[in-house]
Amino acid sequence: MSPIAGVGITLFVIGLYATITRTNLLQVVIGLEIMARGVSLVFVVGGALTGTMAAAQSVVITSIVIEAVTVAIALSLVVAAYHHNQSLSVTALRRLKG
C-alpha cells in the first residue's frame, strides 16, 4: 500500500469520525467533505498504481461535480434549518414534530 493511500484512508476515517460524533450541522457537512476527499485521493492513487490514471481521474472529476451539487443542497438545508430553529444543533432538529 502506498503511503499516499494511507493518507486517503486516514482522511476518510477522520471525516467519518467528524460525521458521527459532531452535533453541529456544518461540522457534519465538513466531515462528509473530508470523507469525499479521502475517497478521491484513494481513487487517484489506485489509478496510478494500476496504470489506469485516465479512468481514475474521470471518476474523481465526476464525483467532485456530484459532491458540489450535494454540498450546495446540504448547505441550503442547513440554512433553512437554522432559520427555522435558530440553531445548528442536530438535537434541536430531532425535537421537531411534524
C-alpha positions as CSV (number, residue, x, y, z in Angstrom):
1,M,0.0,0.0,0.0
2,S,1.2,3.4,-0.9
3,P,1.8,6.0,1.9
4,I,-0.5,8.4,0.0
5,A,-3.3,5.8,0.0
6,G,-2.7,5.7,3.8
7,V,-3.3,9.4,3.9
8,G,-6.5,9.0,1.9
9,I,-7.7,6.3,4.3
10,T,-6.8,8.5,7.3
11,L,-8.8,11.4,5.8
12,F,-11.8,9.1,5.3
13,V,-11.6,7.9,8.9
14,I,-11.3,11.5,10.2
15,G,-14.3,12.5,8.2
16,L,-16.3,9.5,9.4
17,Y,-15.4,10.4,13.0
18,A,-16.5,14.0,12.5
19,T,-19.7,12.9,10.8
20,I,-20.6,10.5,13.6
21,T,-19.6,12.5,16.7
22,R,-20.5,16.1,15.8
23,T,-23.8,17.7,16.7
24,N,-23.3,20.8,14.6
25,L,-24.8,20.5,11.1
26,L,-22.0,22.5,9.5
27,Q,-19.4,20.2,11.1
28,V,-21.3,17.2,9.8
29,V,-21.2,18.6,6.3
30,I,-17.5,19.3,6.6
31,G,-16.9,15.8,7.8
32,L,-18.7,14.4,4.7
33,E,-16.5,16.6,2.5
34,I,-13.3,15.3,4.2
35,M,-14.5,11.7,3.7
36,A,-15.1,12.5,0.0
37,R,-11.6,14.0,-0.4
38,G,-10.1,10.8,1.1
39,V,-12.0,8.6,-1.3
40,S,-10.9,10.8,-4.2
41,L,-7.3,10.5,-3.1
42,V,-7.5,6.7,-2.9
43,F,-9.1,6.6,-6.4
44,V,-6.2,8.6,-7.9
45,V,-3.6,6.6,-6.1
46,G,-5.3,3.3,-7.2
47,G,-5.3,4.6,-10.8
48,A,-1.7,5.5,-10.6
49,L,-0.7,2.1,-9.2
50,T,-2.7,0.1,-11.7
51,G,-1.9,2.3,-14.7
52,T,-5.4,3.5,-15.4
53,M,-4.9,7.1,-14.4
54,A,-7.2,8.5,-17.0
55,A,-10.1,6.4,-15.8
56,A,-9.4,7.2,-12.2
57,Q,-9.2,10.9,-12.9
58,S,-12.5,10.8,-14.8
59,V,-14.2,9.1,-11.9
60,V,-12.8,11.6,-9.4
61,I,-13.8,14.6,-11.6
62,T,-17.3,13.2,-11.9
63,S,-17.5,12.6,-8.1
64,I,-16.3,16.2,-7.5
65,V,-19.1,17.6,-9.6
66,I,-21.7,15.4,-7.9
67,E,-20.3,16.5,-4.5
68,A,-20.5,20.1,-5.4
69,V,-24.2,19.8,-6.1
70,T,-24.7,17.7,-3.0
71,V,-22.9,20.2,-0.7
72,A,-24.9,23.1,-2.2
73,I,-28.2,21.3,-1.4
74,A,-26.9,20.3,2.1
75,L,-25.9,23.8,2.9
76,S,-29.2,25.2,1.7
77,L,-30.9,22.7,4.1
78,V,-28.6,23.8,6.9
79,V,-29.6,27.4,6.3
80,A,-33.3,26.5,6.2
81,A,-32.9,24.6,9.4
82,Y,-31.1,27.5,11.1
83,H,-33.8,29.9,10.0
84,H,-36.5,27.6,11.4
85,N,-34.8,26.6,14.7
86,Q,-32.2,29.4,15.3
87,S,-29.8,26.6,16.0
88,L,-27.5,24.3,14.0
89,S,-27.7,21.5,16.6
90,V,-28.7,18.0,15.4
91,T,-30.5,17.5,18.7
92,A,-32.7,20.6,18.1
93,L,-33.8,19.0,14.8
94,R,-34.6,15.7,16.5
95,R,-37.1,17.6,18.6
96,L,-39.2,18.7,15.6
97,K,-42.6,17.2,15.2
98,G,-44.5,17.1,12.0
